[in-house]
Every structure is written in structure tokens, then in C-alpha cells.
């Protein structure tokens, strides 16, 4: 199975991923990404990054509160500052891939 098959529009990943369903899709509709793919790419990248960071921050704060995991930084009370760089890298790759889709559709639309 290719990576394209896993992330294809009709795949289970695409269908059941809550960030795609509840954050990115409504954002794309809001900015009319079908007619403005470049704007859609930027907004999808921003929405993806914000949603992932908020999700990780919520999980970290909850685990610190309920389990005493000590993930939250004592000075800032924010867990994002304590996350290892691979987490930030993966979120950045996700944001860039969303931006890349928008740029690709923009270039494709420009060619026609």
C-alpha cells in the first residue's frame, strides 16, 4: 500500500480524522478554497497547526492535572514549550503539506 493510498481523499484516514473533518474542511469552506486554492492552502496550514498544537496542549494539561506527569513548564504553565523538537517538526511537516496541496492546486488552476 502506497502512502498516497493511505492519505487519499476516500481513505479511512481522511474520512475519520477529526482534525480534517472538524477543523480543516470547515476552514476551507469558510475561505472558499475551491475558487481560491492559494488562500485555502494557507488557511488549511494555519488551521492544521493551531488544531494540532491545541490538541497536544489540552492532552498535556489534562495528563499533568490528572496524572501528575510534569509535562507543563512551571514558569510559563504551557506544555508546548516542553515538547521535544520532533513533535514540532511533525506539525511543521503537516502544515507544509497542507500548504503544498494549496500551492499545487493554485498552479494547476493557473495552467488551465
Residue pairs with C-beta under 8 A, 6 or more apart in sequence:
5 11
6 13
7 13
7 14
8 14
14 20
15 21
19 48
19 51
19 52
19 55
23 47
23 48
23 50
23 51
24 44
24 47
24 48
24 51
24 98
27 43
27 44
27 47
28 34
28 40
28 43
28 44
30 43
31 39
31 40
31 43
32 39
32 40
33 39
33 40
33 41
33 43
33 44
33 102
34 40
37 102
37 103
37 105
37 106
37 108
37 109
38 102
38 103
38 106
39 102
40 102
40 105
41 98
41 99
41 100
41 101
41 102
41 103
41 105
41 106
42 99
42 102
44 98
44 99
44 101
44 102
45 95
45 96
45 98
45 99
45 102
46 95
48 91
48 94
48 95
48 98
49 91
49 92
49 94
49 95
52 91
52 94
53 80
53 91
56 79
56 80
56 83
56 87
57 78
57 79
57 80
60 69
60 71
60 72
60 79
60 80
60 82
60 83
61 72
61 79
63 69
63 71
64 70
64 71
64 72
64 79
71 79
71 82
72 78
72 79
72 82
73 79
73 81
73 82
